């Protein structure tokens, strides 16, 4: 359905990819947040993914940078002062905490500011090198005045507003290929013609109430590799040609997999990697810098989540590596 807005053990095969001397990756141990036992969010992925990438020599340790936290002043370009105040003072209501889906403590707020800072720094690196990736981020369910769906600060929205304010770019395209619609991002930029929001997601997936992106493609349950890639290829290149962005933020969620507990699509890891490869191919074809955040992934086996996320880095190194 197309909607366009008017206006157990971790066993993963080794890769033969070369070390990259140009791709910078945002990561900090602070990304891993302590959760109650049995929580459905796979927080361990944030430490295991960098370890896997280094182990298989997709990248070297030197590729990683430690992000700095954004200041409240920077975040206020996107989120309301009252929302930031409630987060800093830990005065969210029970409903607001329940909507976020994590226990809210000081460490979570600090974590969020570092993740958003990493996406902003990734954008700066992408302008310099062509591509940069954040091990976390893709927090697209965060609105101006509230968080939900494991999202507190909207990293792409914050980074977009900062880039525009600093006149580093003129037009941004957000390519959101997580299985869940980027509702917070869509709402934040609903009246901003300098940021085009494109979300391709499971039509019957969370959130139940969708916002209006500039372009929404709601996919039917069980959409497989062939159908998904056909739609993406029919859509993304013409979109780039029409909108002519000078920067792209890419949310590469792996919750599109058929093994995902929270998704309703039927993609394989191979198809998911081909998705990433296509995005990078177009970014290079049009010479558009791209900053990438990982987004969601909730497969039963943690190894599947790590391997699928690692495929995004393998694809990036193949496209941009030295």
WORAHU-V511625 format. One record per residue. N is the residue number from 1. RES is the residue in one letter. PSI is psi in radians with two decimals (* if undefined). D_FIRST is the distance of its C-alpha to the first C-alpha in whole Angstrom. Layout:
# WORAHU-V511625
N:RES:PSI:D_FIRST
N:RES:PSI:D_FIRST
This chain:
# WORAHU-V511625
1:X:2.11:0
2:X:2.31:4
3:X:2.06:7
4:X:2.28:10
5:X:2.37:13
6:X:2.98:16
7:X:*:19
8:X:-1.13:37
9:X:2.67:39
10:X:1.72:37
11:X:1.93:38
12:X:2.37:36
13:X:2.59:37
14:X:2.66:38
15:X:2.63:37
16:X:0.28:39
17:X:2.59:38
18:X:2.78:40
19:X:2.55:41
20:X:2.30:39
21:X:-0.03:41
22:X:-0.42:39
23:X:2.19:36
24:X:2.43:36
25:X:2.18:35
26:X:2.20:35
27:X:2.49:36
28:X:2.53:38
29:X:-0.37:40
30:X:-0.27:39
31:X:-0.54:35
32:X:2.03:36
33:X:2.38:36
34:X:2.22:38
35:X:2.74:36
36:X:2.59:38
37:X:2.34:38
38:X:-0.02:35
39:X:2.47:33
40:X:-0.19:29
41:X:2.23:29
42:X:1.22:30
43:X:-0.46:32
44:X:-0.33:35
45:X:-0.46:32
46:X:-0.41:33
47:X:-0.58:37
48:X:-0.58:36
49:X:-0.88:34
50:X:-0.69:36
51:X:-0.73:39
52:X:-0.77:37
53:X:-0.67:36
54:X:-0.74:40
55:X:-0.75:41
56:X:0.01:40
57:X:0.50:41
58:X:-0.70:37
59:X:2.89:39
60:X:2.93:42
61:X:-0.52:43
62:X:-0.27:43
63:X:-0.38:40
64:X:2.43:39
65:X:2.62:40
66:X:2.02:40
67:X:2.69:38
68:X:2.64:40
69:X:2.50:39
70:X:2.64:37
71:X:2.79:40
72:X:-0.62:39
73:X:-0.70:39
74:X:-0.72:36
75:X:-0.56:34
76:X:-0.21:35
77:X:-0.29:33
78:X:-0.78:30
79:X:2.65:31
80:X:2.60:33
81:X:-0.65:37
82:X:-0.72:37
83:X:-0.78:34
84:X:-0.68:36
85:X:-0.78:39
86:X:-0.64:38
87:X:-0.86:37
88:X:-0.61:40
89:X:0.01:42
90:X:0.83:40
91:X:0.43:40
92:X:2.60:36
93:X:2.91:36
94:X:-0.70:35
95:X:-0.76:32
96:X:-0.68:31
97:X:-0.73:32
98:X:-0.70:30
99:X:-0.62:27
100:X:-0.70:28
101:X:-0.03:29
102:X:2.61:32
103:X:2.28:35
104:X:1.96:36
105:X:2.98:39
106:X:-0.70:41
107:X:-0.56:40
108:X:-0.67:36
109:X:-0.77:36
110:X:-0.76:38
111:X:-0.85:36
112:X:-0.67:33
113:X:-0.58:35
114:X:-0.71:36
115:X:-0.80:32
116:X:-0.66:31
117:X:-0.65:34
118:X:-0.73:34
119:X:-0.66:30
120:X:-0.79:32
121:X:-0.63:35
122:X:-0.70:32
123:X:-0.73:31
124:X:-0.75:35
125:X:-0.66:35
126:X:-0.67:32
127:X:-0.53:34
128:X:-0.72:37
129:X:-0.21:36
130:X:-0.63:33
131:X:2.44:31
132:X:2.64:32
133:X:2.54:30
134:X:2.22:30
135:X:-0.43:31
136:X:-2.74:29
137:X:-2.95:27
138:X:0.61:23
139:X:1.14:24
140:X:-0.04:21
141:X:0.08:21
142:X:2.21:24
143:X:3.09:24
144:X:-0.70:27
145:X:0.22:29
146:X:2.81:28
147:X:2.80:27
148:X:2.92:25
149:X:0.80:23
150:X:0.33:26
151:X:2.33:26
152:X:-1.08:29
153:X:2.40:29
154:X:1.71:26
155:X:-0.73:27
156:X:-0.69:25
157:X:-0.78:25
158:X:-0.86:29
159:X:-0.68:29
160:X:-0.84:27
161:X:-0.66:30
162:X:-0.75:33
163:X:-0.75:32
164:X:-0.74:31
165:X:-0.66:34
166:X:0.06:37
167:X:0.60:35
168:X:-0.40:35
169:X:2.85:31
170:X:-0.58:30
171:X:2.25:26
172:X:2.43:24
173:X:2.14:21
174:X:2.04:19
175:X:1.81:17
176:X:1.83:16
177:X:0.39:15
178:X:2.74:16
179:X:-0.28:14
180:X:2.44:14
181:X:2.47:13
182:X:1.21:16
183:X:-0.74:16
184:X:-0.74:20
185:X:-0.77:20
186:X:-0.78:17
187:X:-0.74:20
188:X:-0.67:23
189:X:0.31:22
190:X:-0.47:20
191:X:0.39:23
192:X:1.80:24
193:X:-0.18:23
194:X:-0.13:25
195:X:2.02:22
196:X:2.16:19
197:X:2.14:16
198:X:2.08:14
199:X:2.16:12
200:X:1.98:10
201:X:3.01:10
202:X:2.14:10
203:X:-0.61:8
204:X:0.19:11
205:X:2.86:13
206:X:2.48:16
207:X:2.64:16
208:X:-0.77:15
209:X:1.96:15
210:X:2.60:13
211:X:3.08:14
212:X:1.85:13
213:X:2.96:13
214:X:-0.58:14
215:X:2.09:11
216:X:2.35:8
217:X:1.88:6
218:X:2.05:5
219:X:2.53:6
220:X:2.69:8
221:X:2.53:12
222:X:0.25:14
223:X:2.23:12
224:X:-3.07:15
225:X:-0.89:17
226:X:-0.83:17
227:X:-0.77:13
228:X:-0.87:13
229:X:-0.60:15
230:X:-0.84:14
231:X:-0.75:11
232:X:-0.77:13
233:X:-0.54:16
234:X:-0.34:14
235:X:-0.86:13
236:X:-0.79:16
237:X:-0.81:19
238:X:-0.61:18
239:X:-0.81:17
240:X:-0.74:20
241:X:-0.62:22
242:X:-0.78:21
243:X:-0.42:21
244:X:1.05:24
245:X:2.70:25
246:X:0.13:28
247:X:2.52:27
248:X:2.31:24
249:X:2.26:23
250:X:2.08:21
251:X:1.90:20
252:X:0.93:21
253:X:2.47:20
254:X:0.31:21
255:X:0.13:19
256:X:-0.14:17
257:X:2.63:20
258:X:-0.30:20
259:X:-0.02:23
260:X:2.33:22
261:X:-0.42:23
262:X:0.02:20
263:X:2.90:17
264:X:0.20:15
265:X:3.07:14
266:X:0.76:17
267:X:2.65:18
268:X:2.94:22
269:X:-0.59:24
270:X:-0.79:24
271:X:-0.66:21
272:X:-0.70:20
273:X:-0.69:24
274:X:-0.60:22
275:X:-0.87:19
276:X:-0.76:22
277:X:-0.67:24
278:X:-0.74:22
279:X:-0.84:21
280:X:-0.65:25
281:X:-0.76:26
282:X:-0.68:24
283:X:-0.69:25
284:X:-0.71:29
285:X:-0.75:28
286:X:0.04:27
287:X:0.89:30
288:X:2.15:28
289:X:2.55:29
290:X:2.28:27
291:X:2.34:27
292:X:2.35:26
293:X:2.63:25
294:X:-0.63:25
295:X:-2.72:23
296:X:2.85:22
297:X:2.02:23
298:X:0.62:24
299:X:2.70:25
300:X:-0.77:28
301:X:2.14:31
302:X:-0.60:31
303:X:-0.60:32
304:X:-0.68:29
305:X:-0.84:27
306:X:-0.78:30
307:X:-0.72:30
308:X:-0.76:26
309:X:-0.72:27
310:X:-0.54:30
311:X:-0.58:28
312:X:-0.72:26
313:X:-0.68:30
314:X:-0.72:31
315:X:-0.71:29
316:X:-0.76:30
317:X:-0.67:33
318:X:-0.67:33
319:X:-0.66:31
320:X:-0.21:34
321:X:2.76:36
322:X:*:40
